[in-house]
Amino acid sequence: MNITDECIACGSCVDSCPVGAIIESGEKYAINDDCTECQACVDTCPVSAIVE
């Protein structure tokens, strides 16, 4: 899973991640290796910035 440049840094993905795999990365967010690809973040992103 990756977060694209469309990310608006709203934080909804961070709150939805059950394993805490989404971290701050500069002004946006990034997904680390703890990601289980459950796609909870994909469902909550308001701008569809999270892709496989």
C-alpha distance matrix in Angstrom:
0.0 3.8 7.0 9.8 13.5 14.3 13.4 16.8 16.2 17.6 16.1 15.5 11.9 13.5 16.2 14.2 12.1 14.5 13.7 13.6 10.4 10.2 13.0 15.1 14.9 18.0 18.4 14.8 11.9 9.2 6.9 9.0 9.6 10.9 7.7 9.1 6.6 9.6 8.2 11.1 9.5 9.0 12.6 14.0 12.8 16.1 15.2 12.1 10.3 6.7 5.6 4.3
3.8 0.0 3.8 6.3 9.9 11.2 10.4 14.0 13.7 15.8 14.8 14.9 11.6 13.2 16.4 15.2 13.4 16.4 15.5 14.6 11.2 9.9 11.8 13.1 12.2 15.0 15.2 11.7 9.5 7.0 6.3 9.1 10.9 12.7 10.1 12.4 10.2 12.8 10.8 13.0 10.5 9.9 13.7 14.3 12.2 15.1 13.5 11.0 8.2 5.6 5.4 6.1
7.0 3.8 0.0 3.8 6.9 7.9 6.7 10.3 10.2 12.4 12.0 12.5 9.9 11.6 14.9 14.3 13.3 16.7 16.3 14.7 11.9 9.4 10.8 11.2 10.4 12.6 12.2 8.5 7.0 6.0 7.1 10.6 13.3 14.6 12.3 14.8 12.6 14.5 11.9 13.2 9.9 9.5 13.0 12.7 9.9 12.4 10.7 9.0 5.5 4.5 6.4 8.8
9.8 6.3 3.8 0.0 3.8 5.3 6.0 9.8 10.9 13.4 14.0 14.7 12.7 14.8 17.9 17.4 16.9 20.4 20.1 18.4 15.6 13.0 13.8 13.4 11.9 13.2 12.3 9.2 9.2 8.9 10.6 13.9 16.5 18.2 15.9 18.2 15.8 17.7 14.8 16.2 12.8 11.7 14.9 14.6 11.3 12.8 10.0 8.8 5.1 6.2 7.4 10.2
13.5 9.9 6.9 3.8 0.0 3.8 5.3 8.2 10.0 13.0 14.4 15.7 14.5 16.2 19.3 19.4 19.3 23.0 22.7 20.5 18.1 14.9 15.0 13.6 11.7 11.8 10.4 8.2 9.7 10.5 13.2 16.4 19.3 21.1 19.0 21.7 19.4 21.1 18.1 19.0 15.5 14.5 17.4 16.5 12.8 13.5 10.4 10.5 7.2 9.5 11.1 14.0
14.3 11.2 7.9 5.3 3.8 0.0 3.8 6.3 9.1 11.2 13.2 13.9 13.3 15.7 18.2 18.2 18.7 22.5 22.9 20.9 18.9 15.6 16.2 14.9 13.9 14.1 11.8 9.4 10.8 12.3 14.6 18.1 21.1 22.3 19.9 22.1 19.5 20.6 17.2 17.8 14.2 13.0 15.2 14.1 10.3 10.2 6.9 7.8 5.3 8.7 10.8 14.4
13.4 10.4 6.7 6.0 5.3 3.8 0.0 3.8 5.6 7.9 9.5 10.6 10.1 12.1 14.7 15.1 15.7 19.5 19.9 17.6 15.9 12.4 12.8 11.6 11.3 11.8 9.4 6.5 7.6 9.8 12.2 15.8 19.1 19.8 17.7 20.1 18.0 18.9 15.7 15.7 11.9 11.6 13.8 12.1 8.5 9.0 7.0 8.1 5.3 8.0 11.1 14.5
16.8 14.0 10.3 9.8 8.2 6.3 3.8 0.0 3.8 5.6 8.4 10.0 10.8 12.5 14.5 15.6 16.8 20.6 21.3 18.7 17.7 14.0 14.0 12.1 12.4 12.1 8.8 7.0 9.1 12.2 14.8 18.3 21.7 22.2 20.2 22.7 20.8 21.2 18.1 17.3 13.6 13.8 15.2 12.7 9.4 8.9 7.7 10.2 8.4 11.2 14.6 18.1
16.2 13.7 10.2 10.9 10.0 9.1 5.6 3.8 0.0 3.8 5.5 8.2 8.9 9.5 11.8 13.6 14.5 18.2 18.6 15.7 15.0 11.2 10.7 8.8 9.9 10.0 7.0 5.1 6.6 10.2 12.8 16.0 19.6 19.7 18.2 21.0 19.7 20.1 17.4 16.2 12.6 13.8 15.3 12.5 9.8 10.4 10.2 12.0 10.0 11.7 15.3 18.4
17.6 15.8 12.4 13.4 13.0 11.2 7.9 5.6 3.8 0.0 3.8 5.7 8.0 8.9 10.0 11.8 13.7 17.2 18.4 15.7 15.8 12.3 12.5 11.2 13.1 13.5 10.6 8.8 9.4 12.7 14.7 17.9 21.3 20.8 19.1 21.4 20.1 19.7 17.0 15.1 11.8 13.3 13.9 10.5 8.5 8.6 9.8 12.0 11.1 12.7 16.5 19.6
16.1 14.8 12.0 14.0 14.4 13.2 9.5 8.4 5.5 3.8 0.0 3.8 5.4 5.2 6.5 8.8 10.3 13.7 14.8 12.0 12.5 9.3 9.7 9.3 12.0 13.3 11.3 9.1 8.2 11.1 12.4 15.3 18.6 17.6 16.2 18.5 17.7 17.2 15.0 12.9 9.9 12.3 13.0 9.7 8.7 10.2 11.8 13.0 11.9 12.3 16.1 18.7
15.5 14.9 12.5 14.7 15.7 13.9 10.6 10.0 8.2 5.7 3.8 0.0 3.8 5.5 5.3 6.3 8.9 12.2 14.1 12.2 12.9 10.3 11.9 12.4 15.0 16.7 14.7 12.0 10.6 12.8 13.2 16.2 19.0 17.7 15.7 17.3 16.1 15.0 12.6 10.0 7.5 9.8 9.7 6.2 6.4 8.2 10.7 11.5 11.4 11.5 15.1 17.7
11.9 11.6 9.9 12.7 14.5 13.3 10.1 10.8 8.9 8.0 5.4 3.8 0.0 3.8 5.4 5.1 6.2 9.9 11.4 9.7 9.6 7.2 9.7 11.1 13.4 15.8 14.4 11.2 8.8 10.0 9.8 12.8 15.4 14.2 12.0 13.7 12.6 11.9 9.6 7.6 4.5 7.5 8.6 6.2 6.1 9.3 11.0 10.6 10.0 8.9 12.2 14.4
13.5 13.2 11.6 14.8 16.2 15.7 12.1 12.5 9.5 8.9 5.2 5.5 3.8 0.0 3.8 5.5 5.5 8.8 9.6 7.0 7.9 5.5 7.3 9.0 12.1 14.6 13.8 11.1 8.4 9.6 9.4 11.7 14.5 12.9 11.6 13.9 13.7 13.2 11.9 9.8 7.5 10.9 12.1 9.6 9.8 12.7 14.3 14.2 13.0 11.8 15.0 16.7
16.2 16.4 14.9 17.9 19.3 18.2 14.7 14.5 11.8 10.0 6.5 5.3 5.4 3.8 0.0 3.8 5.8 8.1 10.1 8.3 10.4 8.9 10.8 12.4 15.7 18.0 16.9 14.4 12.0 13.4 12.9 14.9 17.3 15.1 13.8 15.3 15.2 13.8 12.7 9.7 8.4 11.9 11.9 9.2 10.6 13.1 15.6 15.7 15.3 14.2 17.4 19.1
14.2 15.2 14.3 17.4 19.4 18.2 15.1 15.6 13.6 11.8 8.8 6.3 5.1 5.5 3.8 0.0 3.8 6.2 9.1 8.6 10.1 9.4 12.3 14.5 17.3 19.9 18.9 15.9 13.2 13.8 12.5 14.6 16.4 14.1 12.1 12.8 12.3 10.4 9.4 6.0 5.7 9.3 8.9 7.1 9.4 12.4 14.9 14.2 14.4 12.7 15.4 16.8
12.1 13.4 13.3 16.9 19.3 18.7 15.7 16.8 14.5 13.7 10.3 8.9 6.2 5.5 5.8 3.8 0.0 3.8 5.6 5.5 6.6 7.0 10.3 13.3 15.9 19.0 18.7 15.6 12.3 12.0 9.9 11.4 12.8 10.3 8.5 9.5 9.8 8.5 8.4 6.3 6.1 9.8 10.6 9.7 11.3 14.8 16.6 15.3 14.8 12.3 14.6 15.3
14.5 16.4 16.7 20.4 23.0 22.5 19.5 20.6 18.2 17.2 13.7 12.2 9.9 8.8 8.1 6.2 3.8 0.0 3.8 5.9 8.0 9.8 12.8 16.1 18.8 22.1 22.1 19.1 15.7 15.0 12.5 13.0 13.5 10.3 9.2 9.1 10.5 8.7 10.1 8.0 9.3 12.7 13.1 12.6 14.8 18.2 20.2 18.8 18.4 15.7 17.5 17.6
13.7 15.5 16.3 20.1 22.7 22.9 19.9 21.3 18.6 18.4 14.8 14.1 11.4 9.6 10.1 9.1 5.6 3.8 0.0 3.8 5.5 8.5 11.1 14.7 17.3 20.7 21.4 18.6 14.9 13.6 10.7 10.3 10.5 6.9 7.0 7.8 10.2 9.7 11.5 10.5 11.0 14.3 15.6 15.2 16.6 20.3 21.7 20.1 19.1 16.2 17.7 17.3
13.6 14.6 14.7 18.4 20.5 20.9 17.6 18.7 15.7 15.7 12.0 12.2 9.7 7.0 8.3 8.6 5.5 5.9 3.8 0.0 3.8 5.7 7.7 11.2 14.0 17.3 18.0 15.4 11.9 11.0 9.0 8.9 10.3 7.5 8.0 10.2 12.0 11.9 12.7 11.4 10.7 14.3 15.8 14.7 15.5 19.0 20.3 19.2 17.7 15.3 17.4 17.6
10.4 11.2 11.9 15.6 18.1 18.9 15.9 17.7 15.0 15.8 12.5 12.9 9.6 7.9 10.4 10.1 6.6 8.0 5.5 3.8 0.0 3.8 6.4 10.2 12.1 15.7 16.7 13.9 10.1 8.2 5.5 5.3 7.0 5.1 5.2 8.4 9.8 10.9 11.4 11.3 10.1 13.0 15.4 14.7 14.9 18.5 19.1 17.6 15.7 13.0 14.6 14.6
10.2 9.9 9.4 13.0 14.9 15.6 12.4 14.0 11.2 12.3 9.3 10.3 7.2 5.5 8.9 9.4 7.0 9.8 8.5 5.7 3.8 0.0 3.8 7.1 9.2 12.6 13.2 10.2 6.5 5.5 4.5 6.3 9.4 8.6 7.9 11.2 11.5 12.5 11.8 11.3 8.9 11.8 14.3 13.0 12.4 15.8 16.2 15.2 13.0 11.0 13.4 14.3
13.0 11.8 10.8 13.8 15.0 16.2 12.8 14.0 10.7 12.5 9.7 11.9 9.7 7.3 10.8 12.3 10.3 12.8 11.1 7.7 6.4 3.8 0.0 3.8 6.3 9.7 10.8 8.7 5.5 5.4 6.3 7.2 10.8 10.6 10.9 14.5 15.0 16.3 15.5 15.0 12.3 15.1 17.5 15.8 14.7 17.6 17.8 17.4 14.7 13.4 15.9 17.0
15.1 13.1 11.2 13.4 13.6 14.9 11.6 12.1 8.8 11.2 9.3 12.4 11.1 9.0 12.4 14.5 13.3 16.1 14.7 11.2 10.2 7.1 3.8 0.0 3.8 6.3 7.3 6.1 4.4 6.2 8.8 10.2 13.9 14.2 14.4 18.0 18.1 19.4 18.1 17.5 14.4 16.7 19.2 17.0 15.3 17.6 17.4 17.7 14.8 14.4 17.2 18.8
14.9 12.2 10.4 11.9 11.7 13.9 11.3 12.4 9.9 13.1 12.0 15.0 13.4 12.1 15.7 17.3 15.9 18.8 17.3 14.0 12.1 9.2 6.3 3.8 0.0 3.8 6.2 5.4 4.9 5.8 9.2 10.4 14.1 15.4 15.5 19.2 19.1 20.9 19.4 19.5 16.2 17.9 20.7 18.9 16.7 18.8 17.9 18.0 14.5 14.4 16.7 18.3
18.0 15.0 12.6 13.2 11.8 14.1 11.8 12.1 10.0 13.5 13.3 16.7 15.8 14.6 18.0 19.9 19.0 22.1 20.7 17.3 15.7 12.6 9.7 6.3 3.8 0.0 3.8 5.5 7.3 9.1 12.7 14.1 17.8 19.1 19.2 22.9 22.5 24.3 22.5 22.4 18.9 20.3 23.0 20.9 18.3 19.8 18.6 19.3 15.9 16.6 19.1 21.0
18.4 15.2 12.2 12.3 10.4 11.8 9.4 8.8 7.0 10.6 11.3 14.7 14.4 13.8 16.9 18.9 18.7 22.1 21.4 18.0 16.7 13.2 10.8 7.3 6.2 3.8 0.0 3.8 7.1 10.1 13.8 15.9 19.7 20.7 20.2 23.7 22.9 24.2 22.0 21.5 17.8 19.1 21.4 19.0 16.2 17.0 15.9 17.3 14.2 15.6 18.5 21.0
14.8 11.7 8.5 9.2 8.2 9.4 6.5 7.0 5.1 8.8 9.1 12.0 11.2 11.1 14.4 15.9 15.6 19.1 18.6 15.4 13.9 10.2 8.7 6.1 5.4 5.5 3.8 0.0 3.8 7.0 10.6 13.3 17.0 17.9 17.0 20.3 19.2 20.5 18.2 18.0 14.2 15.4 17.9 15.7 12.9 14.3 13.1 14.0 10.8 11.9 14.8 17.3
11.9 9.5 7.0 9.2 9.7 10.8 7.6 9.1 6.6 9.4 8.2 10.6 8.8 8.4 12.0 13.2 12.3 15.7 14.9 11.9 10.1 6.5 5.5 4.4 4.9 7.3 7.1 3.8 0.0 3.8 7.0 9.8 13.5 14.2 13.3 16.6 15.9 17.2 15.3 15.1 11.6 13.2 15.9 14.1 11.8 14.1 13.5 13.5 10.4 10.2 13.1 15.1
9.2 7.0 6.0 8.9 10.5 12.3 9.8 12.2 10.2 12.7 11.1 12.8 10.0 9.6 13.4 13.8 12.0 15.0 13.6 11.0 8.2 5.5 5.4 6.2 5.8 9.1 10.1 7.0 3.8 0.0 3.8 6.4 10.1 11.4 10.5 14.0 13.4 15.5 14.0 14.6 11.5 12.9 16.2 15.1 13.1 16.0 15.2 14.2 10.9 9.6 11.6 12.8
6.9 6.3 7.1 10.6 13.2 14.6 12.2 14.8 12.8 14.7 12.4 13.2 9.8 9.4 12.9 12.5 9.9 12.5 10.7 9.0 5.5 4.5 6.3 8.8 9.2 12.7 13.8 10.6 7.0 3.8 0.0 3.8 6.9 7.9 6.7 10.3 10.0 12.3 11.4 12.4 10.0 11.7 15.0 14.6 13.4 16.8 16.3 14.6 11.9 9.4 10.8 11.0
9.0 9.1 10.6 13.9 16.4 18.1 15.8 18.3 16.0 17.9 15.3 16.2 12.8 11.7 14.9 14.6 11.4 13.0 10.3 8.9 5.3 6.3 7.2 10.2 10.4 14.1 15.9 13.3 9.8 6.4 3.8 0.0 3.8 5.5 6.1 9.9 10.9 13.4 13.6 14.7 13.0 14.9 18.1 17.8 17.0 20.5 20.1 18.3 15.6 13.0 13.8 13.2
9.6 10.9 13.3 16.5 19.3 21.1 19.1 21.7 19.6 21.3 18.6 19.0 15.4 14.5 17.3 16.4 12.8 13.5 10.5 10.3 7.0 9.4 10.8 13.9 14.1 17.8 19.7 17.0 13.5 10.1 6.9 3.8 0.0 3.8 5.3 8.3 10.0 12.9 14.0 15.6 14.7 16.4 19.5 19.8 19.4 23.1 22.8 20.5 18.1 15.0 15.0 13.5
10.9 12.7 14.6 18.2 21.1 22.3 19.8 22.2 19.7 20.8 17.6 17.7 14.2 12.9 15.1 14.1 10.3 10.3 6.9 7.5 5.1 8.6 10.6 14.2 15.4 19.1 20.7 17.9 14.2 11.4 7.9 5.5 3.8 0.0 3.8 6.4 9.1 11.2 12.9 13.8 13.5 15.8 18.3 18.6 18.8 22.6 22.9 20.8 18.9 15.6 16.1 14.8
7.7 10.1 12.3 15.9 19.0 19.9 17.7 20.2 18.2 19.1 16.2 15.7 12.0 11.6 13.8 12.1 8.5 9.2 7.0 8.0 5.2 7.9 10.9 14.4 15.5 19.2 20.2 17.0 13.3 10.5 6.7 6.1 5.3 3.8 0.0 3.8 5.5 7.8 9.2 10.6 10.3 12.2 14.9 15.5 15.8 19.6 20.0 17.5 15.9 12.5 12.8 11.5
9.1 12.4 14.8 18.2 21.7 22.1 20.1 22.7 21.0 21.4 18.5 17.3 13.7 13.9 15.3 12.8 9.5 9.1 7.8 10.2 8.4 11.2 14.5 18.0 19.2 22.9 23.7 20.3 16.6 14.0 10.3 9.9 8.3 6.4 3.8 0.0 3.8 5.5 8.2 10.0 11.1 12.5 14.6 16.0 16.9 20.7 21.3 18.5 17.6 13.9 13.7 11.9
6.6 10.2 12.6 15.8 19.4 19.5 18.0 20.8 19.7 20.1 17.7 16.1 12.6 13.7 15.2 12.3 9.8 10.5 10.2 12.0 9.8 11.5 15.0 18.1 19.1 22.5 22.9 19.2 15.9 13.4 10.0 10.9 10.0 9.1 5.5 3.8 0.0 3.8 5.3 8.2 9.1 9.5 11.9 13.8 14.5 18.2 18.5 15.4 14.8 11.0 10.3 8.5
9.6 12.8 14.5 17.7 21.1 20.6 18.9 21.2 20.1 19.7 17.2 15.0 11.9 13.2 13.8 10.4 8.5 8.7 9.7 11.9 10.9 12.5 16.3 19.4 20.9 24.3 24.2 20.5 17.2 15.5 12.3 13.4 12.9 11.2 7.8 5.5 3.8 0.0 3.8 5.6 8.0 8.8 10.0 12.1 13.7 17.3 18.3 15.4 15.6 12.1 12.1 11.0
8.2 10.8 11.9 14.8 18.1 17.2 15.7 18.1 17.4 17.0 15.0 12.6 9.6 11.9 12.7 9.4 8.4 10.1 11.5 12.7 11.4 11.8 15.5 18.1 19.4 22.5 22.0 18.2 15.3 14.0 11.4 13.6 14.0 12.9 9.2 8.2 5.3 3.8 0.0 3.8 5.2 5.0 6.6 9.0 10.2 13.7 14.6 11.6 12.1 8.8 9.1 9.1
11.1 13.0 13.2 16.2 19.0 17.8 15.7 17.3 16.2 15.1 12.9 10.0 7.6 9.8 9.7 6.0 6.3 8.0 10.5 11.4 11.3 11.3 15.0 17.5 19.5 22.4 21.5 18.0 15.1 14.6 12.4 14.7 15.6 13.8 10.6 10.0 8.2 5.6 3.8 0.0 3.8 5.5 5.4 6.7 9.0 12.4 14.2 12.1 12.9 10.2 11.7 12.5
9.5 10.5 9.9 12.8 15.5 14.2 11.9 13.6 12.6 11.8 9.9 7.5 4.5 7.5 8.4 5.7 6.1 9.3 11.0 10.7 10.1 8.9 12.3 14.4 16.2 18.9 17.8 14.2 11.6 11.5 10.0 13.0 14.7 13.5 10.3 11.1 9.1 8.0 5.2 3.8 0.0 3.8 5.4 5.2 6.1 9.9 11.3 9.5 9.6 7.3 9.7 11.4
9.0 9.9 9.5 11.7 14.5 13.0 11.6 13.8 13.8 13.3 12.3 9.8 7.5 10.9 11.9 9.3 9.8 12.7 14.3 14.3 13.0 11.8 15.1 16.7 17.9 20.3 19.1 15.4 13.2 12.9 11.7 14.9 16.4 15.8 12.2 12.5 9.5 8.8 5.0 5.5 3.8 0.0 3.8 5.6 5.5 8.8 9.5 6.8 7.8 5.5 7.3 9.3
12.6 13.7 13.0 14.9 17.4 15.2 13.8 15.2 15.3 13.9 13.0 9.7 8.6 12.1 11.9 8.9 10.6 13.1 15.6 15.8 15.4 14.3 17.5 19.2 20.7 23.0 21.4 17.9 15.9 16.2 15.0 18.1 19.5 18.3 14.9 14.6 11.9 10.0 6.6 5.4 5.4 3.8 0.0 3.8 5.9 8.3 10.2 8.2 10.4 9.0 10.7 12.7
14.0 14.3 12.7 14.6 16.5 14.1 12.1 12.7 12.5 10.5 9.7 6.2 6.2 9.6 9.2 7.1 9.7 12.6 15.2 14.7 14.7 13.0 15.8 17.0 18.9 20.9 19.0 15.7 14.1 15.1 14.6 17.8 19.8 18.6 15.5 16.0 13.8 12.1 9.0 6.7 5.2 5.6 3.8 0.0 3.8 6.2 9.0 8.4 10.1 9.5 12.3 14.8
12.8 12.2 9.9 11.3 12.8 10.3 8.5 9.4 9.8 8.5 8.7 6.4 6.1 9.8 10.6 9.4 11.3 14.8 16.6 15.5 14.9 12.4 14.7 15.3 16.7 18.3 16.2 12.9 11.8 13.1 13.4 17.0 19.4 18.8 15.8 16.9 14.5 13.7 10.2 9.0 6.1 5.5 5.9 3.8 0.0 3.8 5.6 5.4 6.6 7.1 10.4 13.5
16.1 15.1 12.4 12.8 13.5 10.2 9.0 8.9 10.4 8.6 10.2 8.2 9.3 12.7 13.1 12.4 14.8 18.2 20.3 19.0 18.5 15.8 17.6 17.6 18.8 19.8 17.0 14.3 14.1 16.0 16.8 20.5 23.1 22.6 19.6 20.7 18.2 17.3 13.7 12.4 9.9 8.8 8.3 6.2 3.8 0.0 3.8 5.8 7.9 9.8 12.8 16.3
15.2 13.5 10.7 10.0 10.4 6.9 7.0 7.7 10.2 9.8 11.8 10.7 11.0 14.3 15.6 14.9 16.6 20.2 21.7 20.3 19.1 16.2 17.8 17.4 17.9 18.6 15.9 13.1 13.5 15.2 16.3 20.1 22.8 22.9 20.0 21.3 18.5 18.3 14.6 14.2 11.3 9.5 10.2 9.0 5.6 3.8 0.0 3.8 5.5 8.5 11.1 14.9
12.1 11.0 9.0 8.8 10.5 7.8 8.1 10.2 12.0 12.0 13.0 11.5 10.6 14.2 15.7 14.2 15.3 18.8 20.1 19.2 17.6 15.2 17.4 17.7 18.0 19.3 17.3 14.0 13.5 14.2 14.6 18.3 20.5 20.8 17.5 18.5 15.4 15.4 11.6 12.1 9.5 6.8 8.2 8.4 5.4 5.8 3.8 0.0 3.8 5.6 7.7 11.3
10.3 8.2 5.5 5.1 7.2 5.3 5.3 8.4 10.0 11.1 11.9 11.4 10.0 13.0 15.3 14.4 14.8 18.4 19.1 17.7 15.7 13.0 14.7 14.8 14.5 15.9 14.2 10.8 10.4 10.9 11.9 15.6 18.1 18.9 15.9 17.6 14.8 15.6 12.1 12.9 9.6 7.8 10.4 10.1 6.6 7.9 5.5 3.8 0.0 3.8 6.5 10.2
6.7 5.6 4.5 6.2 9.5 8.7 8.0 11.2 11.7 12.7 12.3 11.5 8.9 11.8 14.2 12.7 12.3 15.7 16.2 15.3 13.0 11.0 13.4 14.4 14.4 16.6 15.6 11.9 10.2 9.6 9.4 13.0 15.0 15.6 12.5 13.9 11.0 12.1 8.8 10.2 7.3 5.5 9.0 9.5 7.1 9.8 8.5 5.6 3.8 0.0 3.8 7.1
5.6 5.4 6.4 7.4 11.1 10.8 11.1 14.6 15.3 16.5 16.1 15.1 12.2 15.0 17.4 15.4 14.6 17.5 17.7 17.4 14.6 13.4 15.9 17.2 16.7 19.1 18.5 14.8 13.1 11.6 10.8 13.8 15.0 16.1 12.8 13.7 10.3 12.1 9.1 11.7 9.7 7.3 10.7 12.3 10.4 12.8 11.1 7.7 6.5 3.8 0.0 3.8
4.3 6.1 8.8 10.2 14.0 14.4 14.5 18.1 18.4 19.6 18.7 17.7 14.4 16.7 19.1 16.8 15.3 17.6 17.3 17.6 14.6 14.3 17.0 18.8 18.3 21.0 21.0 17.3 15.1 12.8 11.0 13.2 13.5 14.8 11.5 11.9 8.5 11.0 9.1 12.5 11.4 9.3 12.7 14.8 13.5 16.3 14.9 11.3 10.2 7.1 3.8 0.0
